[in-house]
Amino acid sequence: METSYPIVIIGGGMAGLTCARYLQKAGRKSLILEAGDAVGGRVRTDLHEGFRLDRGFQILLTSYPEAKRLLDYDALDLKAFRSGAIIRQEGKGRDGFTEMPNPLKEPLGIFKALAAPVGSLGDKLRLVELMREVNEVTRAEDFFKDADTSTLEYLQDYGWSQEMIVDFFRPFFGGVFLENELVTSSNFFRFVFKQFYNGDAVVPAKGMQAIPEQLAAKLPADSLRLNTPVTAIEGQTIYLRNGEKIQADTIVIATDAAAADRLLGNNQEREYNVTTCTYFAAAQSPSRKKMLLLNPHQLSAVDHLCVPSDVAPDYAPAGQSLISVSTQNLELSDDTKLADDIKMELSEWFGEEVRAWQHLRSYHLPQALVRFAAGSSAETLRLSPDLYRCGDYTAYPSLNAAMQTGREVAEMIIG
């Protein structure tokens, strides 16, 4: 069987859906071929025993320029974390937590932030200075035009103390980058820093998958095929696993990096940042602060912890709490042992009630993000007059970049 379409998009994640939406707005029809059983790619949410489990800890930053352009925030019913973080101090039992609210969002919290035993007064004044600097950069793309270093080198050169780097920057932005060495480009650090301090970190009330589902719901019903893996591309012919062949005037590859490389025959080796997200059910929340809990201790099963159901109650059944724990750089994992190690460690944080937590599920993501180290550059989106690609791996690792490259490909096709 062989059919023909003017534009075929391979991949129904955020990049592919964004591309399709902008094409639709311009009156151009497209067909999305998605290998999975739902849209979203890596932005998926599973229902498990009444809990909503995002596939890995994920948030939306409301200040993302591309998200603001295309998403209907009100319809997503966004629920916000408090801005700032809680720092875990080793060896201090249940009292070993220091709260650092963002004074730009909570003016009364400035006294608590200044008094927090994390970094010096000079370190905290440098935070304010950096906020001022990044706010002067108006366009997202301008962050990536400067010569860069690693984030670690940038922080050291800026003048922050080792204590501030170890206790705050490394656990917070290591959790964002999914790597604790802070080798990620300083340009990307500055971009993300601005997003955190200018907007809110949120999740939709019904889980992160509500974001791609919102985009898909606005497309024509016949423009999306699920459970349709693509095995190869030859010229303008797309071969499906079920034996079907599709002819396309224009092809857009909007898969993740590994699948795109396979379809394009690219043999380049990519470095990936690795993370594991472990979910627990609990009778009550261990912390109702609605903030991320950061653990500066690197030789630990816990990098950071949050309670999504405190922020968005629909993430858990009534009367229960959902706990999310992230662990970095875990190449191979025994889920049961990891869950036991996490509970043993957290019992020192919160008490013996942690041992009663129920392990729900672990998500091990060995290719969570393509590493964006210093010196990384954007990859070409237009590969030939009729072949394009988009996805965050072609720019920088974020939902904003996935949407940005999807829009840019659509504009190339339209224009």
PAZAVEX-464610 format. One record per residue (C-alpha): residue number from 1; x negated, y, z. Coordinates in Angstrom, 2 decimals. Layout:
N
<node k="NUM" c1="X" c2="Y" c3="Z"/>
...
END
This chain:
415
<node k="1" c1="0.00" c2="0.00" c3="0.00"/>
<node k="2" c1="-1.33" c2="3.43" c3="-0.91"/>
<node k="3" c1="0.16" c2="6.83" c3="-0.18"/>
<node k="4" c1="-1.00" c2="10.38" c3="-0.78"/>
<node k="5" c1="-1.00" c2="13.54" c3="1.37"/>
<node k="6" c1="-2.39" c2="17.04" c3="0.83"/>
<node k="7" c1="-4.17" c2="17.26" c3="4.22"/>
<node k="8" c1="-4.93" c2="14.35" c3="6.56"/>
<node k="9" c1="-6.30" c2="14.95" c3="10.06"/>
<node k="10" c1="-7.96" c2="11.94" c3="11.69"/>
<node k="11" c1="-7.51" c2="12.24" c3="15.45"/>
<node k="12" c1="-4.64" c2="13.58" c3="17.55"/>
<node k="13" c1="-6.65" c2="15.17" c3="20.34"/>
<node k="14" c1="-6.80" c2="18.87" c3="21.13"/>
<node k="15" c1="-8.90" c2="19.73" c3="18.07"/>
<node k="16" c1="-6.71" c2="17.86" c3="15.60"/>
<node k="17" c1="-3.44" c2="19.11" c3="17.08"/>
<node k="18" c1="-4.68" c2="22.69" c3="17.10"/>
<node k="19" c1="-5.76" c2="22.41" c3="13.49"/>
<node k="20" c1="-2.35" c2="21.02" c3="12.52"/>
<node k="21" c1="-0.51" c2="23.81" c3="14.39"/>
<node k="22" c1="-2.41" c2="26.59" c3="12.65"/>
<node k="23" c1="-1.91" c2="24.90" c3="9.29"/>
<node k="24" c1="1.80" c2="24.64" c3="10.06"/>
<node k="25" c1="1.97" c2="28.33" c3="10.96"/>
<node k="26" c1="0.53" c2="29.07" c3="7.49"/>
<node k="27" c1="3.09" c2="26.83" c3="5.80"/>
<node k="28" c1="0.63" c2="23.99" c3="5.07"/>
<node k="29" c1="1.73" c2="20.40" c3="5.69"/>
<node k="30" c1="-0.62" c2="17.87" c3="7.25"/>
<node k="31" c1="-0.55" c2="14.31" c3="8.55"/>
<node k="32" c1="-2.31" c2="13.33" c3="11.78"/>
<node k="33" c1="-3.57" c2="9.75" c3="12.13"/>
<node k="34" c1="-4.10" c2="8.90" c3="15.82"/>
<node k="35" c1="-5.64" c2="5.59" c3="16.89"/>
<node k="36" c1="-4.12" c2="5.66" c3="20.37"/>
<node k="37" c1="-0.58" c2="5.16" c3="21.60"/>
<node k="38" c1="-0.14" c2="8.86" c3="22.43"/>
<node k="39" c1="-1.64" c2="12.22" c3="21.53"/>
<node k="40" c1="-4.33" c2="13.89" c3="23.60"/>
<node k="41" c1="-7.57" c2="12.04" c3="22.94"/>
<node k="42" c1="-9.51" c2="12.47" c3="26.20"/>
<node k="43" c1="-6.72" c2="14.66" c3="27.63"/>
<node k="44" c1="-4.42" c2="11.88" c3="28.80"/>
<node k="45" c1="-2.37" c2="11.19" c3="31.92"/>
<node k="46" c1="-1.31" c2="7.72" c3="33.07"/>
<node k="47" c1="1.71" c2="6.97" c3="35.25"/>
<node k="48" c1="0.67" c2="4.45" c3="37.92"/>
<node k="49" c1="2.90" c2="3.43" c3="40.82"/>
<node k="50" c1="4.58" c2="6.83" c3="40.73"/>
<node k="51" c1="1.30" c2="8.78" c3="40.57"/>
<node k="52" c1="0.08" c2="10.89" c3="37.65"/>
<node k="53" c1="-3.55" c2="10.02" c3="36.97"/>
<node k="54" c1="-5.45" c2="12.23" c3="34.54"/>
<node k="55" c1="-8.14" c2="10.21" c3="32.78"/>
<node k="56" c1="-10.98" c2="11.81" c3="34.65"/>
<node k="57" c1="-10.74" c2="14.97" c3="36.73"/>
<node k="58" c1="-9.67" c2="17.75" c3="34.36"/>
<node k="59" c1="-8.42" c2="21.30" c3="34.67"/>
<node k="60" c1="-7.32" c2="24.06" c3="32.32"/>
<node k="61" c1="-8.90" c2="27.49" c3="32.76"/>
<node k="62" c1="-6.17" c2="30.01" c3="32.01"/>
<node k="63" c1="-8.65" c2="32.59" c3="30.74"/>
<node k="64" c1="-9.76" c2="30.35" c3="27.87"/>
<node k="65" c1="-9.23" c2="32.58" c3="24.80"/>
<node k="66" c1="-8.03" c2="29.77" c3="22.54"/>
<node k="67" c1="-5.59" c2="28.39" c3="25.09"/>
<node k="68" c1="-4.06" c2="31.83" c3="25.59"/>
<node k="69" c1="-3.59" c2="32.17" c3="21.83"/>
<node k="70" c1="-1.69" c2="28.95" c3="21.29"/>
<node k="71" c1="-0.25" c2="27.46" c3="24.49"/>
<node k="72" c1="3.00" c2="28.38" c3="26.23"/>
<node k="73" c1="1.81" c2="28.62" c3="29.83"/>
<node k="74" c1="5.29" c2="29.14" c3="31.26"/>
<node k="75" c1="6.61" c2="25.96" c3="29.65"/>
<node k="76" c1="3.66" c2="23.98" c3="31.03"/>
<node k="77" c1="4.64" c2="25.04" c3="34.57"/>
<node k="78" c1="1.01" c2="25.53" c3="35.56"/>
<node k="79" c1="-0.09" c2="24.96" c3="39.15"/>
<node k="80" c1="-3.21" c2="26.77" c3="40.32"/>
<node k="81" c1="-6.06" c2="25.74" c3="42.58"/>
<node k="82" c1="-7.35" c2="28.40" c3="44.91"/>
<node k="83" c1="-10.41" c2="30.12" c3="43.47"/>
<node k="84" c1="-13.68" c2="29.30" c3="45.20"/>
<node k="85" c1="-14.87" c2="26.11" c3="46.86"/>
<node k="86" c1="-15.38" c2="24.30" c3="50.14"/>
<node k="87" c1="-18.95" c2="23.14" c3="50.75"/>
<node k="88" c1="-19.62" c2="19.93" c3="52.70"/>
<node k="89" c1="-22.56" c2="20.20" c3="55.08"/>
<node k="90" c1="-24.21" c2="16.88" c3="55.80"/>
<node k="91" c1="-24.38" c2="15.47" c3="59.32"/>
<node k="92" c1="-21.73" c2="17.70" c3="60.87"/>
<node k="93" c1="-18.84" c2="15.25" c3="61.01"/>
<node k="94" c1="-15.31" c2="16.56" c3="60.60"/>
<node k="95" c1="-16.47" c2="20.12" c3="61.26"/>
<node k="96" c1="-18.99" c2="20.19" c3="58.41"/>
<node k="97" c1="-17.06" c2="22.31" c3="55.93"/>
<node k="98" c1="-17.73" c2="25.88" c3="54.80"/>
<node k="99" c1="-15.04" c2="27.73" c3="52.85"/>
<node k="100" c1="-16.15" c2="30.18" c3="50.14"/>
<node k="101" c1="-13.06" c2="31.88" c3="48.64"/>
<node k="102" c1="-13.40" c2="34.07" c3="45.58"/>
<node k="103" c1="-13.05" c2="37.64" c3="46.91"/>
<node k="104" c1="-11.88" c2="38.86" c3="43.49"/>
<node k="105" c1="-8.77" c2="36.68" c3="43.89"/>
<node k="106" c1="-8.47" c2="36.86" c3="47.68"/>
<node k="107" c1="-9.71" c2="40.28" c3="48.84"/>
<node k="108" c1="-9.22" c2="39.38" c3="52.51"/>
<node k="109" c1="-11.52" c2="36.41" c3="51.97"/>
<node k="110" c1="-14.53" c2="38.62" c3="51.34"/>
<node k="111" c1="-15.43" c2="38.56" c3="55.03"/>
<node k="112" c1="-15.26" c2="34.78" c3="55.13"/>
<node k="113" c1="-17.35" c2="34.53" c3="51.95"/>
<node k="114" c1="-19.99" c2="36.93" c3="53.24"/>
<node k="115" c1="-20.18" c2="35.11" c3="56.58"/>
<node k="116" c1="-20.38" c2="31.64" c3="55.04"/>
<node k="117" c1="-23.70" c2="29.92" c3="55.91"/>
<node k="118" c1="-24.36" c2="29.15" c3="52.23"/>
<node k="119" c1="-27.06" c2="31.34" c3="50.72"/>
<node k="120" c1="-28.11" c2="34.79" c3="51.83"/>
<node k="121" c1="-26.35" c2="38.13" c3="51.59"/>
<node k="122" c1="-28.56" c2="38.85" c3="48.57"/>
<node k="123" c1="-27.34" c2="35.62" c3="46.94"/>
<node k="124" c1="-23.72" c2="36.71" c3="47.35"/>
<node k="125" c1="-24.43" c2="40.18" c3="45.98"/>
<node k="126" c1="-26.02" c2="38.53" c3="42.94"/>
<node k="127" c1="-22.72" c2="36.68" c3="42.37"/>
<node k="128" c1="-20.94" c2="40.03" c3="42.18"/>
<node k="129" c1="-23.60" c2="41.34" c3="39.79"/>
<node k="130" c1="-23.20" c2="38.32" c3="37.51"/>
<node k="131" c1="-19.42" c2="38.79" c3="37.52"/>
<node k="132" c1="-19.96" c2="42.35" c3="36.33"/>
<node k="133" c1="-22.40" c2="41.26" c3="33.61"/>
<node k="134" c1="-20.25" c2="38.50" c3="32.10"/>
<node k="135" c1="-17.18" c2="40.73" c3="32.10"/>
<node k="136" c1="-19.00" c2="43.05" c3="29.73"/>
<node k="137" c1="-19.07" c2="40.26" c3="27.11"/>
<node k="138" c1="-15.70" c2="40.50" c3="25.40"/>
<node k="139" c1="-15.83" c2="37.69" c3="22.81"/>
<node k="140" c1="-16.46" c2="34.02" c3="23.61"/>
<node k="141" c1="-18.79" c2="33.55" c3="20.64"/>
<node k="142" c1="-21.07" c2="36.34" c3="21.86"/>
<node k="143" c1="-22.16" c2="34.24" c3="24.85"/>
<node k="144" c1="-23.82" c2="31.78" c3="22.48"/>
<node k="145" c1="-25.86" c2="34.26" c3="20.44"/>
<node k="146" c1="-28.57" c2="34.86" c3="23.06"/>
<node k="147" c1="-31.74" c2="32.87" c3="23.54"/>
<node k="148" c1="-31.05" c2="30.40" c3="26.33"/>
<node k="149" c1="-32.74" c2="28.28" c3="28.97"/>
<node k="150" c1="-31.41" c2="25.54" c3="31.18"/>
<node k="151" c1="-28.87" c2="26.68" c3="33.75"/>
<node k="152" c1="-31.32" c2="25.76" c3="36.51"/>
<node k="153" c1="-34.05" c2="27.97" c3="35.05"/>
<node k="154" c1="-31.56" c2="30.79" c3="34.57"/>
<node k="155" c1="-30.44" c2="30.63" c3="38.19"/>
<node k="156" c1="-34.01" c2="30.58" c3="39.45"/>
<node k="157" c1="-35.03" c2="33.49" c3="37.21"/>
<node k="158" c1="-31.97" c2="35.49" c3="38.31"/>
<node k="159" c1="-33.25" c2="35.31" c3="41.86"/>
<node k="160" c1="-30.88" c2="33.00" c3="43.68"/>
<node k="161" c1="-32.39" c2="31.11" c3="46.59"/>
<node k="162" c1="-33.00" c2="27.38" c3="46.44"/>
<node k="163" c1="-30.39" c2="26.94" c3="49.16"/>
<node k="164" c1="-27.75" c2="28.74" c3="47.09"/>
<node k="165" c1="-28.62" c2="26.67" c3="44.02"/>
<node k="166" c1="-28.56" c2="23.36" c3="45.91"/>
<node k="167" c1="-25.52" c2="24.02" c3="48.09"/>
<node k="168" c1="-23.27" c2="25.89" c3="45.66"/>
<node k="169" c1="-24.32" c2="26.07" c3="42.02"/>
<node k="170" c1="-25.48" c2="22.48" c3="41.63"/>
<node k="171" c1="-22.41" c2="20.76" c3="43.07"/>
<node k="172" c1="-19.90" c2="23.22" c3="41.57"/>
<node k="173" c1="-21.26" c2="23.59" c3="38.05"/>
<node k="174" c1="-22.73" c2="20.10" c3="38.08"/>
<node k="175" c1="-19.11" c2="18.98" c3="38.44"/>
<node k="176" c1="-18.10" c2="21.18" c3="35.50"/>
<node k="177" c1="-21.00" c2="20.04" c3="33.30"/>
<node k="178" c1="-20.88" c2="16.42" c3="34.56"/>
<node k="179" c1="-24.63" c2="16.49" c3="35.20"/>
<node k="180" c1="-26.38" c2="17.49" c3="38.42"/>
<node k="181" c1="-29.77" c2="18.48" c3="36.99"/>
<node k="182" c1="-28.25" c2="21.65" c3="35.46"/>
<node k="183" c1="-30.03" c2="21.12" c3="32.15"/>
<node k="184" c1="-26.93" c2="22.50" c3="30.42"/>
<node k="185" c1="-27.48" c2="25.69" c3="28.40"/>
<node k="186" c1="-27.45" c2="28.94" c3="30.38"/>
<node k="187" c1="-25.28" c2="30.46" c3="27.64"/>
<node k="188" c1="-22.56" c2="27.92" c3="28.37"/>
<node k="189" c1="-22.98" c2="28.51" c3="32.11"/>
<node k="190" c1="-22.36" c2="32.25" c3="31.64"/>
<node k="191" c1="-19.31" c2="31.58" c3="29.46"/>
<node k="192" c1="-17.79" c2="29.17" c3="32.00"/>
<node k="193" c1="-18.66" c2="31.43" c3="34.94"/>
<node k="194" c1="-16.58" c2="34.19" c3="33.37"/>
<node k="195" c1="-13.62" c2="31.87" c3="32.81"/>
<node k="196" c1="-13.57" c2="30.74" c3="36.44"/>
<node k="197" c1="-13.75" c2="34.22" c3="37.89"/>
<node k="198" c1="-11.36" c2="35.91" c3="35.44"/>
<node k="199" c1="-8.62" c2="33.32" c3="35.35"/>
<node k="200" c1="-7.17" c2="30.43" c3="37.31"/>
<node k="201" c1="-8.09" c2="26.75" c3="37.37"/>
<node k="202" c1="-4.78" c2="24.97" c3="36.83"/>
<node k="203" c1="-3.05" c2="21.72" c3="35.97"/>
<node k="204" c1="0.39" c2="21.40" c3="34.36"/>
<node k="205" c1="3.04" c2="20.20" c3="36.81"/>
<node k="206" c1="3.42" c2="16.92" c3="34.87"/>
<node k="207" c1="-0.28" c2="16.24" c3="34.25"/>
<node k="208" c1="-2.90" c2="17.34" c3="31.75"/>
<node k="209" c1="-1.33" c2="15.35" c3="28.91"/>
<node k="210" c1="1.48" c2="17.89" c3="28.88"/>
<node k="211" c1="-0.92" c2="20.23" c3="27.04"/>
<node k="212" c1="-1.41" c2="18.13" c3="23.87"/>
<node k="213" c1="2.20" c2="16.99" c3="24.06"/>
<node k="214" c1="3.31" c2="20.62" c3="23.88"/>
<node k="215" c1="1.35" c2="21.10" c3="20.66"/>
<node k="216" c1="2.61" c2="17.83" c3="19.16"/>
<node k="217" c1="6.25" c2="18.66" c3="19.98"/>
<node k="218" c1="6.06" c2="21.73" c3="17.73"/>
<node k="219" c1="4.93" c2="19.71" c3="14.69"/>
<node k="220" c1="7.36" c2="18.04" c3="12.26"/>
<node k="221" c1="8.31" c2="14.53" c3="13.38"/>
<node k="222" c1="6.86" c2="12.95" c3="10.23"/>
<node k="223" c1="3.46" c2="14.63" c3="10.61"/>
<node k="224" c1="2.07" c2="12.27" c3="13.27"/>
<node k="225" c1="1.35" c2="8.55" c3="13.18"/>
<node k="226" c1="0.26" c2="6.85" c3="16.42"/>
<node k="227" c1="-1.47" c2="3.47" c3="16.74"/>
<node k="228" c1="-3.14" c2="4.09" c3="13.37"/>
<node k="229" c1="-6.90" c2="3.49" c3="13.58"/>
<node k="230" c1="-9.03" c2="4.60" c3="10.63"/>
<node k="231" c1="-11.83" c2="2.20" c3="9.71"/>
<node k="232" c1="-13.57" c2="4.06" c3="6.89"/>
<node k="233" c1="-13.57" c2="7.02" c3="4.52"/>
<node k="234" c1="-14.76" c2="6.78" c3="0.93"/>
<node k="235" c1="-14.44" c2="9.97" c3="-1.07"/>
<node k="236" c1="-10.83" c2="11.06" c3="-0.68"/>
<node k="237" c1="-9.63" c2="7.60" c3="0.33"/>
<node k="238" c1="-8.91" c2="6.78" c3="3.99"/>
<node k="239" c1="-8.84" c2="3.10" c3="4.96"/>
<node k="240" c1="-6.65" c2="2.03" c3="7.88"/>
<node k="241" c1="-7.12" c2="-1.03" c3="10.06"/>
<node k="242" c1="-3.75" c2="-2.41" c3="8.93"/>
<node k="243" c1="-5.02" c2="-2.58" c3="5.34"/>
<node k="244" c1="-3.25" c2="0.54" c3="4.13"/>
<node k="245" c1="-5.07" c2="3.16" c3="2.03"/>
<node k="246" c1="-4.26" c2="6.86" c3="2.07"/>
<node k="247" c1="-5.36" c2="9.39" c3="-0.52"/>
<node k="248" c1="-5.91" c2="12.93" c3="0.77"/>
<node k="249" c1="-6.75" c2="16.14" c3="-1.05"/>
<node k="250" c1="-8.42" c2="17.39" c3="2.15"/>
<node k="251" c1="-9.68" c2="15.34" c3="5.10"/>
<node k="252" c1="-10.34" c2="16.67" c3="8.61"/>
<node k="253" c1="-12.19" c2="14.44" c3="11.08"/>
<node k="254" c1="-10.99" c2="15.49" c3="14.53"/>
<node k="255" c1="-12.12" c2="12.50" c3="16.58"/>
<node k="256" c1="-14.66" c2="12.39" c3="19.38"/>
<node k="257" c1="-18.35" c2="12.54" c3="18.49"/>
<node k="258" c1="-18.98" c2="8.78" c3="18.43"/>
<node k="259" c1="-16.03" c2="8.04" c3="16.13"/>
<node k="260" c1="-16.88" c2="10.97" c3="13.86"/>
<node k="261" c1="-20.49" c2="9.79" c3="13.53"/>
<node k="262" c1="-19.28" c2="6.31" c3="12.65"/>
<node k="263" c1="-16.88" c2="7.53" c3="9.97"/>
<node k="264" c1="-19.50" c2="9.87" c3="8.50"/>
<node k="265" c1="-22.32" c2="7.31" c3="8.65"/>
<node k="266" c1="-24.38" c2="9.57" c3="10.93"/>
<node k="267" c1="-27.15" c2="7.78" c3="12.79"/>
<node k="268" c1="-28.13" c2="10.63" c3="15.08"/>
<node k="269" c1="-28.55" c2="9.77" c3="18.73"/>
<node k="270" c1="-26.51" c2="11.85" c3="21.14"/>
<node k="271" c1="-26.96" c2="12.23" c3="24.87"/>
<node k="272" c1="-23.80" c2="12.05" c3="26.92"/>
<node k="273" c1="-22.97" c2="13.16" c3="30.43"/>
<node k="274" c1="-21.41" c2="10.39" c3="32.50"/>
<node k="275" c1="-18.78" c2="10.55" c3="35.22"/>
<node k="276" c1="-16.45" c2="8.27" c3="37.14"/>
<node k="277" c1="-13.17" c2="9.45" c3="38.62"/>
<node k="278" c1="-11.68" c2="7.34" c3="41.42"/>
<node k="279" c1="-8.11" c2="7.87" c3="42.62"/>
<node k="280" c1="-6.65" c2="7.00" c3="46.01"/>
<node k="281" c1="-3.17" c2="7.14" c3="47.52"/>
<node k="282" c1="-2.92" c2="8.46" c3="51.07"/>
<node k="283" c1="-0.14" c2="9.00" c3="53.57"/>
<node k="284" c1="-1.24" c2="12.60" c3="53.99"/>
<node k="285" c1="-3.67" c2="15.06" c3="52.46"/>
<node k="286" c1="-7.09" c2="15.28" c3="54.10"/>
<node k="287" c1="-7.37" c2="18.95" c3="53.13"/>
<node k="288" c1="-4.52" c2="21.29" c3="52.24"/>
<node k="289" c1="-6.79" c2="24.14" c3="51.18"/>
<node k="290" c1="-6.03" c2="23.60" c3="47.45"/>
<node k="291" c1="-9.75" c2="24.01" c3="46.72"/>
<node k="292" c1="-12.47" c2="21.78" c3="45.35"/>
<node k="293" c1="-14.60" c2="20.13" c3="48.04"/>
<node k="294" c1="-18.25" c2="20.04" c3="46.94"/>
<node k="295" c1="-20.92" c2="17.69" c3="48.26"/>
<node k="296" c1="-24.49" c2="19.02" c3="47.79"/>
<node k="297" c1="-25.96" c2="15.65" c3="48.84"/>
<node k="298" c1="-26.98" c2="14.05" c3="45.53"/>
<node k="299" c1="-27.57" c2="10.50" c3="46.77"/>
<node k="300" c1="-23.87" c2="10.09" c3="47.44"/>
<node k="301" c1="-20.84" c2="8.29" c3="46.08"/>
<node k="302" c1="-18.93" c2="11.59" c3="46.27"/>
<node k="303" c1="-19.86" c2="14.57" c3="44.11"/>
<node k="304" c1="-16.63" c2="16.44" c3="44.58"/>
<node k="305" c1="-13.14" c2="15.77" c3="45.84"/>
<node k="306" c1="-9.76" c2="17.40" c3="45.44"/>
<node k="307" c1="-6.12" c2="16.65" c3="46.21"/>
<node k="308" c1="-4.16" c2="17.26" c3="42.98"/>
<node k="309" c1="-0.81" c2="16.62" c3="44.69"/>
<node k="310" c1="-1.41" c2="19.57" c3="47.05"/>
<node k="311" c1="-1.58" c2="21.78" c3="43.96"/>
<node k="312" c1="1.02" c2="20.01" c3="41.80"/>
<node k="313" c1="3.39" c2="17.93" c3="43.98"/>
<node k="314" c1="4.66" c2="15.86" c3="41.02"/>
<node k="315" c1="1.25" c2="14.18" c3="40.81"/>
<node k="316" c1="2.33" c2="11.91" c3="43.71"/>
<node k="317" c1="5.58" c2="10.32" c3="44.93"/>
<node k="318" c1="7.38" c2="12.08" c3="47.78"/>
<node k="319" c1="5.65" c2="11.56" c3="51.09"/>
<node k="320" c1="2.29" c2="10.59" c3="49.60"/>
<node k="321" c1="-0.89" c2="12.37" c3="48.50"/>
<node k="322" c1="-3.16" c2="11.76" c3="45.52"/>
<node k="323" c1="-6.90" c2="12.01" c3="46.16"/>
<node k="324" c1="-9.35" c2="12.46" c3="43.26"/>
<node k="325" c1="-13.06" c2="11.71" c3="43.81"/>
<node k="326" c1="-15.71" c2="12.27" c3="41.12"/>
<node k="327" c1="-19.08" c2="10.50" c3="40.97"/>
<node k="328" c1="-21.77" c2="11.59" c3="38.51"/>
<node k="329" c1="-24.33" c2="9.61" c3="36.50"/>
<node k="330" c1="-22.96" c2="6.17" c3="37.32"/>
<node k="331" c1="-24.06" c2="4.04" c3="34.36"/>
<node k="332" c1="-22.33" c2="0.85" c3="35.48"/>
<node k="333" c1="-19.79" c2="0.52" c3="38.24"/>
<node k="334" c1="-18.09" c2="-2.11" c3="40.35"/>
<node k="335" c1="-14.80" c2="-0.33" c3="40.94"/>
<node k="336" c1="-13.99" c2="-2.13" c3="44.18"/>
<node k="337" c1="-17.44" c2="-1.57" c3="45.68"/>
<node k="338" c1="-17.45" c2="2.08" c3="44.59"/>
<node k="339" c1="-14.02" c2="2.65" c3="46.17"/>
<node k="340" c1="-15.22" c2="1.02" c3="49.41"/>
<node k="341" c1="-18.40" c2="3.15" c3="49.40"/>
<node k="342" c1="-16.34" c2="6.30" c3="48.85"/>
<node k="343" c1="-13.96" c2="5.47" c3="51.72"/>
<node k="344" c1="-16.87" c2="4.68" c3="54.04"/>
<node k="345" c1="-18.46" c2="8.04" c3="53.25"/>
<node k="346" c1="-15.24" c2="10.02" c3="53.49"/>
<node k="347" c1="-14.34" c2="8.45" c3="56.84"/>
<node k="348" c1="-17.23" c2="10.53" c3="58.22"/>
<node k="349" c1="-15.62" c2="13.61" c3="56.67"/>
<node k="350" c1="-11.99" c2="13.07" c3="57.64"/>
<node k="351" c1="-11.83" c2="10.25" c3="60.20"/>
<node k="352" c1="-10.76" c2="6.63" c3="60.31"/>
<node k="353" c1="-7.46" c2="7.26" c3="58.50"/>
<node k="354" c1="-9.45" c2="7.25" c3="55.26"/>
<node k="355" c1="-9.92" c2="3.48" c3="55.56"/>
<node k="356" c1="-6.18" c2="3.09" c3="55.01"/>
<node k="357" c1="-6.28" c2="4.85" c3="51.66"/>
<node k="358" c1="-5.15" c2="2.69" c3="48.73"/>
<node k="359" c1="-7.46" c2="2.53" c3="45.71"/>
<node k="360" c1="-5.24" c2="3.21" c3="42.69"/>
<node k="361" c1="-7.57" c2="3.24" c3="39.68"/>
<node k="362" c1="-11.06" c2="4.25" c3="38.55"/>
<node k="363" c1="-11.90" c2="5.84" c3="35.21"/>
<node k="364" c1="-15.48" c2="5.30" c3="34.11"/>
<node k="365" c1="-16.35" c2="7.70" c3="31.28"/>
<node k="366" c1="-19.80" c2="6.90" c3="29.82"/>
<node k="367" c1="-19.28" c2="9.41" c3="26.98"/>
<node k="368" c1="-17.39" c2="12.06" c3="28.90"/>
<node k="369" c1="-19.17" c2="15.03" c3="27.29"/>
<node k="370" c1="-21.91" c2="15.43" c3="24.70"/>
<node k="371" c1="-24.84" c2="17.00" c3="26.55"/>
<node k="372" c1="-25.20" c2="20.68" c3="25.67"/>
<node k="373" c1="-28.77" c2="21.40" c3="26.68"/>
<node k="374" c1="-30.75" c2="24.59" c3="26.15"/>
<node k="375" c1="-31.43" c2="25.10" c3="22.45"/>
<node k="376" c1="-28.27" c2="23.31" c3="21.31"/>
<node k="377" c1="-26.56" c2="24.84" c3="18.31"/>
<node k="378" c1="-23.19" c2="24.55" c3="16.63"/>
<node k="379" c1="-22.72" c2="21.83" c3="14.01"/>
<node k="380" c1="-21.34" c2="22.47" c3="10.54"/>
<node k="381" c1="-17.57" c2="22.22" c3="10.31"/>
<node k="382" c1="-17.27" c2="22.19" c3="6.52"/>
<node k="383" c1="-19.14" c2="19.16" c3="5.21"/>
<node k="384" c1="-17.96" c2="19.42" c3="1.59"/>
<node k="385" c1="-15.22" c2="21.31" c3="-0.28"/>
<node k="386" c1="-12.65" c2="18.71" c3="0.83"/>
<node k="387" c1="-14.12" c2="17.30" c3="4.06"/>
<node k="388" c1="-14.17" c2="19.00" c3="7.46"/>
<node k="389" c1="-14.72" c2="18.10" c3="11.08"/>
<node k="390" c1="-13.77" c2="19.72" c3="14.38"/>
<node k="391" c1="-14.11" c2="18.94" c3="18.06"/>
<node k="392" c1="-15.88" c2="20.31" c3="21.10"/>
<node k="393" c1="-19.05" c2="18.35" c3="20.29"/>
<node k="394" c1="-19.56" c2="20.60" c3="17.24"/>
<node k="395" c1="-19.69" c2="23.72" c3="19.43"/>
<node k="396" c1="-19.87" c2="23.41" c3="23.23"/>
<node k="397" c1="-18.21" c2="21.00" c3="25.67"/>
<node k="398" c1="-14.80" c2="22.36" c3="26.65"/>
<node k="399" c1="-11.13" c2="22.33" c3="25.79"/>
<node k="400" c1="-11.60" c2="25.88" c3="24.50"/>
<node k="401" c1="-14.21" c2="24.71" c3="21.96"/>
<node k="402" c1="-11.98" c2="21.84" c3="20.79"/>
<node k="403" c1="-9.19" c2="24.32" c3="20.10"/>
<node k="404" c1="-11.55" c2="26.93" c3="18.64"/>
<node k="405" c1="-13.04" c2="24.52" c3="16.09"/>
<node k="406" c1="-9.60" c2="23.19" c3="15.20"/>
<node k="407" c1="-8.44" c2="26.73" c3="14.49"/>
<node k="408" c1="-11.58" c2="27.57" c3="12.52"/>
<node k="409" c1="-11.17" c2="24.50" c3="10.27"/>
<node k="410" c1="-7.53" c2="25.39" c3="9.64"/>
<node k="411" c1="-8.56" c2="28.93" c3="8.68"/>
<node k="412" c1="-11.21" c2="27.55" c3="6.27"/>
<node k="413" c1="-8.59" c2="25.36" c3="4.58"/>
<node k="414" c1="-6.03" c2="28.15" c3="4.42"/>
<node k="415" c1="-8.49" c2="30.76" c3="3.21"/>
END
